[in-house]
Amino acid sequence: MAEAIRSSWWTPVGVWAEMVKLSHSVFALPFALMATFLAGRNLPARGVPAWGQMGLIVLCMVGARSAAMTFNRIVDAGIDAQNPRTQGRALPTGRLSKGAAWLMFVLSAALFVAACAMFDLAYANPWPARLALPVLLALCGYSFAKRITRWSHVWLGAGIGLAPAAAWLAIHPASLGWEALLLALTVTCWIGGFDIIYACQDIEVDRRDGLHSLPARLGAAKALALTKAMHAAALAALIALGFVGKLGLLYYAGVAAAAVLLVVENALVRPGDYARVNMAFFTINGVVSCVLAAATIGDVLLARPAG
């Protein structure tokens, strides 16, 4: 009996976790941690964020992303059911009910808001709590963007680009400035660019259903050219961040590695050939974010005064 109860409880949780791709938090979380350590340099005495602050950043990221992804799957369930690529997802197939999905959304949003509130309670920083609901609205608003504008990819990038700026604000609000802005710009251009690559798979479906995406509106060739330009802008923002933030060789080595990976990513997908989109979208981008985070955090720690 106990085993049956556990199975009935964990099955929808597992389906939900697969639906929202919890593992894909690796895209934005490393950038939030980059901002956490860069902002931490301004903290008195330690020069690094406290473990509790880092833990809350992780909870905020997981909660916000899970809420936004769950909301997106709920809103897009009807569209997904008409798309051969997505009709096997949990909601269109009924493997997860909409009621269960709404419950997961509420729980994820509550986790995000609670973690934001803890910054005020534990660290006397009210800004995360004040901005929690506006951030959630911006993230969830993306779910409707494809219905109204071809620039939905930039909306997605800008929404996730809030992560490093929000993390900076959570750690040291007084020093929020160009470094946080450059990190946000990097994420906006990087994620917006690779979302264009991902959308190339749905060109015909988007045109059929009257949905707005850059590949559907401009064609794959022009859209992929724009991706290259956006990724070049992301690298330019990273170089500017190194200059403004007075970062060292380890950081620039990470940027150089990310540049090579982005060149490879853009070479993997060509108009009409989308067989390697998943490698470009998931594998390479996950490595890009982790390499940049490791290089940035390592650079900050190495430059920290001894003792």
Backbone torsions as a table, in degrees:
resi	resn	phi	psi	omega
1	MET	NA	-47.3	-179.8
2	ALA	-60.5	-40.2	179.7
3	GLU	-64.5	-38.4	179.2
4	ALA	-65.8	-39.4	179.3
5	ILE	-64.6	-45.0	179.6
6	ARG	-61.8	-41.1	-179.7
7	SER	-64.1	-43.2	-178.6
8	SER	-66.6	-27.5	-180.0
9	TRP	-81.6	-44.8	-172.9
10	TRP	-79.8	-23.6	-179.2
11	THR	-58.6	-52.8	178.3
12	PRO	-65.1	-31.0	177.7
13	VAL	-64.7	-43.7	178.2
14	GLY	-64.1	-41.1	178.0
15	VAL	-63.3	-42.2	178.6
16	TRP	-63.4	-44.3	-179.6
17	ALA	-60.3	-38.8	177.2
18	GLU	-69.6	-37.1	-177.9
19	MET	-63.9	-42.8	-176.7
20	VAL	-91.7	0.2	176.6
21	LYS	53.2	62.8	-179.4
22	LEU	-54.8	-33.0	-179.2
23	SER	-63.4	-20.1	-178.7
24	HIS	-80.4	4.1	170.4
25	SER	-60.5	-16.1	-179.1
26	VAL	-64.1	-16.9	178.7
27	PHE	-70.9	-50.2	-173.1
28	ALA	-97.9	-32.4	-175.7
29	LEU	-57.3	-43.4	178.6
30	PRO	-58.8	-34.6	178.8
31	PHE	-70.3	-35.3	175.3
32	ALA	-64.1	-39.3	178.7
33	LEU	-70.0	-34.0	173.2
34	MET	-57.9	-48.6	179.0
35	ALA	-62.8	-37.3	179.9
36	THR	-59.0	-46.4	-178.4
37	PHE	-76.3	-35.3	177.1
38	LEU	-65.7	-42.7	176.7
39	ALA	-67.3	-33.7	-178.9
40	GLY	-61.3	-22.1	178.2
41	ARG	-62.1	-20.9	-178.8
42	ASN	-89.8	-5.1	179.6
43	LEU	-73.2	143.2	180.0
44	PRO	-67.8	150.5	173.5
45	ALA	67.0	-72.9	-171.4
46	ARG	-69.9	-43.9	-176.7
47	GLY	75.0	5.1	175.9
48	VAL	-138.8	153.2	179.1
49	PRO	-68.2	155.2	176.7
50	ALA	-74.6	156.1	177.8
51	TRP	-58.0	-38.1	179.4
52	GLY	-63.2	-39.7	177.3
53	GLN	-64.4	-42.7	178.9
54	MET	-64.0	-39.6	177.9
55	GLY	-62.4	-41.0	178.6
56	LEU	-67.5	-35.4	176.3
57	ILE	-60.5	-44.7	179.4
58	VAL	-61.8	-44.5	179.3
59	LEU	-62.7	-42.0	178.2
60	CYS	-60.7	-44.5	-177.8
61	MET	-64.6	-47.6	-179.0
62	VAL	-64.4	-43.0	-179.8
63	GLY	-64.4	-47.7	-177.6
64	ALA	-65.4	-46.1	-178.4
65	ARG	-65.6	-41.5	-179.6
66	SER	-64.7	-40.7	177.8
67	ALA	-63.0	-46.2	-177.9
68	ALA	-65.2	-42.8	-179.6
69	MET	-67.3	-40.0	179.0
70	THR	-64.1	-44.6	178.7
71	PHE	-60.3	-42.7	179.6
72	ASN	-61.4	-42.6	179.7
73	ARG	-65.9	-36.0	177.7
74	ILE	-65.9	-49.1	-177.8
75	VAL	-64.4	-36.1	-175.2
76	ASP	-94.3	7.8	-175.5
77	ALA	-56.3	-43.0	-180.0
78	GLY	-66.2	-41.9	178.1
79	ILE	-65.7	-43.6	-179.2
80	ASP	-60.8	-34.4	-178.5
81	ALA	-66.7	-22.1	-178.3
82	GLN	-96.5	-2.4	-176.3
83	ASN	-107.4	119.0	-178.9
84	PRO	-54.5	-31.4	-179.1
85	ARG	-72.2	-28.4	-172.5
86	THR	-116.6	-1.9	-173.9
87	GLN	-70.5	-9.6	176.2
88	GLY	-90.2	4.8	178.9
89	ARG	-67.7	166.3	-169.3
90	ALA	-60.4	-44.2	-176.7
91	LEU	-73.0	-46.8	177.9
92	PRO	-59.8	-33.5	-178.8
93	THR	-86.4	-9.8	-179.2
94	GLY	82.8	6.4	177.9
95	ARG	-66.3	-22.4	174.0
96	LEU	-132.9	130.6	-179.9
97	SER	-78.7	157.8	177.2
98	LYS	-64.7	-33.6	177.4
99	GLY	-61.0	-44.1	177.9
100	ALA	-65.4	-38.6	179.4
101	ALA	-64.4	-42.5	177.5
102	TRP	-62.9	-38.1	177.5
103	LEU	-62.7	-43.8	178.4
104	MET	-63.7	-36.5	177.2
105	PHE	-62.6	-47.5	-179.3
106	VAL	-62.2	-43.1	-179.6
107	LEU	-65.4	-40.9	179.6
108	SER	-66.0	-44.0	178.5
109	ALA	-63.3	-39.5	178.6
110	ALA	-64.2	-39.7	176.9
111	LEU	-60.7	-44.7	179.3
112	PHE	-61.5	-49.2	-178.3
113	VAL	-64.2	-41.0	-180.0
114	ALA	-64.7	-42.4	178.7
115	ALA	-64.8	-38.1	175.8
116	CYS	-62.5	-42.8	-179.4
117	ALA	-63.8	-30.7	-179.3
118	MET	-65.5	-25.6	176.2
119	PHE	-64.3	-34.7	177.1
120	ASP	-72.7	-44.1	-176.6
121	LEU	-69.4	-40.4	-173.9
122	ALA	-95.9	-27.0	-173.7
123	TYR	-129.3	11.1	177.1
124	ALA	54.8	37.6	177.6
125	ASN	-118.8	102.9	-174.9
126	PRO	-81.5	-9.3	-171.7
127	TRP	-63.7	-43.7	178.2
128	PRO	-57.3	-42.2	179.9
129	ALA	-66.3	-38.8	-179.4
130	ARG	-65.1	-33.3	-173.9
131	LEU	-101.8	1.5	-175.7
132	ALA	-58.7	-50.7	-176.9
133	LEU	-68.2	-43.5	175.0
134	PRO	-58.1	-38.8	178.3
135	VAL	-64.4	-43.7	178.0
136	LEU	-60.8	-41.3	179.0
137	LEU	-63.2	-40.8	178.9
138	ALA	-64.5	-42.0	-179.3
139	LEU	-67.7	-44.4	-178.9
140	CYS	-71.7	-27.7	179.3
141	GLY	-61.7	-26.2	178.7
142	TYR	-57.1	-31.5	-176.6
143	SER	-59.5	-22.1	179.9
144	PHE	-101.8	-6.5	-172.1
145	ALA	-62.7	-39.5	-176.5
146	LYS	-65.1	-16.6	179.1
147	ARG	-84.3	-15.4	-172.4
148	ILE	-126.7	-19.5	-176.4
149	THR	-149.3	145.5	176.0
150	ARG	-73.1	-12.3	-177.2
151	TRP	-92.9	26.3	179.0
152	SER	-61.1	-28.6	179.7
153	HIS	-64.6	-39.5	178.4
154	VAL	-70.2	-36.8	176.3
155	TRP	-58.8	-45.9	179.0
156	LEU	-61.1	-47.5	179.8
157	GLY	-60.3	-43.7	-179.6
158	ALA	-66.9	-37.1	178.8
159	GLY	-63.2	-45.9	178.6
160	ILE	-73.0	-26.2	176.2
161	GLY	-65.7	-15.0	174.2
162	LEU	-66.4	-22.9	-174.0
163	ALA	-58.1	-54.0	180.0
164	PRO	-65.8	-36.6	178.1
165	ALA	-65.3	-41.1	179.1
166	ALA	-67.0	-39.6	178.3
167	ALA	-62.9	-42.1	178.2
168	TRP	-60.7	-45.9	-179.9
169	LEU	-61.4	-34.2	-179.5
170	ALA	-72.2	-28.2	-176.7
171	ILE	-91.4	-46.9	-176.7
172	HIS	-152.5	82.6	-174.6
173	PRO	-56.9	-34.0	-174.4
174	ALA	-64.5	-26.0	-176.5
175	SER	-99.0	7.4	178.8
176	LEU	-60.0	124.5	-177.3
177	GLY	-169.8	-138.1	-172.3
178	TRP	-61.4	-38.4	-179.2
179	GLU	-61.0	-46.5	178.9
180	ALA	-65.0	-39.2	179.5
181	LEU	-64.0	-41.0	179.6
182	LEU	-67.2	-37.5	174.7
183	LEU	-63.0	-44.0	179.1
184	ALA	-62.8	-40.1	178.5
185	LEU	-65.5	-39.7	177.5
186	THR	-57.8	-50.6	-177.5
187	VAL	-64.9	-40.5	179.6
188	THR	-58.2	-48.5	-177.5
189	CYS	-73.1	-39.1	-178.4
190	TRP	-66.6	-52.9	-178.0
191	ILE	-71.2	-40.3	175.9
192	GLY	-57.7	-39.2	179.6
193	GLY	-66.2	-47.5	-177.2
194	PHE	-77.4	-17.1	172.2
195	ASP	-70.3	-30.9	174.2
196	ILE	-63.4	-42.8	176.9
197	ILE	-57.8	-46.8	-178.2
198	TYR	-62.5	-37.8	-177.0
199	ALA	-70.7	-16.3	179.1
200	CYS	-61.4	-25.1	179.2
201	GLN	-66.1	-22.3	-171.7
202	ASP	-112.8	21.7	-175.4
203	ILE	-54.8	-52.2	-175.6
204	GLU	-67.7	-39.3	179.5
205	VAL	-66.0	-42.7	179.4
206	ASP	-62.6	-41.3	178.1
207	ARG	-65.7	-41.9	179.6
208	ARG	-61.3	-42.1	-174.8
209	ASP	-92.0	2.5	178.2
210	GLY	71.7	26.2	178.2
211	LEU	-89.4	150.9	-175.7
212	HIS	-100.6	119.0	170.3
213	SER	-144.8	154.4	-178.9
214	LEU	-63.4	-42.2	176.5
215	PRO	-60.7	-38.3	180.0
216	ALA	-68.9	-35.1	-176.5
217	ARG	-86.1	-38.1	-174.6
218	LEU	-100.7	-18.8	-170.3
219	GLY	93.7	157.2	-173.8
220	ALA	-64.6	-41.4	-175.4
221	ALA	-61.4	-49.3	-179.7
222	LYS	-67.7	-38.3	-179.8
223	ALA	-64.8	-42.3	179.7
224	LEU	-69.4	-30.8	174.4
225	ALA	-65.5	-38.3	177.2
226	LEU	-65.8	-36.5	175.8
227	THR	-58.3	-45.5	178.5
228	LYS	-58.8	-42.2	179.4
229	ALA	-64.9	-40.4	179.7
230	MET	-67.0	-38.5	178.5
231	HIS	-69.9	-33.1	174.5
232	ALA	-65.2	-39.2	177.8
233	ALA	-65.3	-37.9	177.6
234	ALA	-62.3	-42.6	178.5
235	LEU	-66.4	-37.7	177.1
236	ALA	-62.9	-39.3	178.1
237	ALA	-65.8	-37.0	178.1
238	LEU	-66.1	-40.8	177.7
239	ILE	-64.0	-43.1	177.7
240	ALA	-63.0	-36.9	177.5
241	LEU	-61.6	-42.3	178.3
242	GLY	-60.8	-39.2	179.3
243	PHE	-69.6	-50.2	-178.2
244	VAL	-65.5	-39.1	-177.1
245	GLY	-86.9	0.8	178.9
246	LYS	54.2	47.1	179.8
247	LEU	-87.1	164.0	-170.8
248	GLY	-105.3	-163.9	-173.6
249	LEU	-63.2	-37.4	180.0
250	LEU	-60.9	-42.0	178.3
251	TYR	-61.3	-47.6	-177.8
252	TYR	-66.7	-30.3	174.4
253	ALA	-63.9	-39.5	176.2
254	GLY	-64.0	-40.1	177.9
255	VAL	-65.0	-41.1	178.6
256	ALA	-62.3	-42.4	178.2
257	ALA	-63.4	-41.7	178.7
258	ALA	-63.3	-37.2	179.0
259	ALA	-62.3	-43.7	178.5
260	VAL	-62.3	-43.5	-179.0
261	LEU	-64.3	-37.7	179.6
262	LEU	-69.5	-35.1	174.8
263	VAL	-62.2	-44.6	178.0
264	VAL	-61.6	-45.0	-179.4
265	GLU	-56.5	-46.5	-177.7
266	ASN	-71.2	-23.9	178.4
267	ALA	-79.0	-19.5	-176.4
268	LEU	-74.5	-23.2	-174.6
269	VAL	-119.3	128.0	177.4
270	ARG	-128.4	157.0	179.4
271	PRO	-52.5	123.1	179.7
272	GLY	87.4	-9.2	-179.9
273	ASP	-123.2	97.7	-174.6
274	TYR	-116.9	20.1	-177.0
275	ALA	-64.7	-26.5	-176.4
276	ARG	-107.1	20.5	179.8
277	VAL	-60.5	-43.1	-177.6
278	ASN	-62.3	-38.2	176.8
279	MET	-65.2	-42.8	179.7
280	ALA	-67.4	-42.8	-173.2
281	PHE	-76.0	-51.3	-172.2
282	PHE	-90.7	-56.0	-172.4
283	THR	-67.0	-56.6	-173.9
284	ILE	-66.0	-41.8	-178.5
285	ASN	-67.0	-34.5	174.9
286	GLY	-62.3	-40.9	178.3
287	VAL	-67.0	-41.2	179.5
288	VAL	-55.7	-51.0	-176.6
289	SER	-65.4	-39.8	-178.9
290	CYS	-69.2	-40.5	178.6
291	VAL	-63.1	-45.8	179.9
292	LEU	-62.7	-42.2	-179.8
293	ALA	-64.9	-45.5	-179.2
294	ALA	-62.1	-42.7	-179.4
295	ALA	-66.7	-41.8	-178.5
296	THR	-68.7	-49.3	-178.8
297	ILE	-64.3	-40.5	176.9
298	GLY	-61.7	-41.2	179.3
299	ASP	-63.2	-43.1	179.2
300	VAL	-62.6	-44.4	-178.2
301	LEU	-68.1	-37.4	179.0
302	LEU	-67.0	-33.8	-178.6
303	ALA	-82.6	-8.8	-178.7
304	ARG	-68.2	133.4	179.2
305	PRO	-58.5	141.1	179.3
306	ALA	-61.7	143.7	179.6
307	GLY	84.0	NA	NA
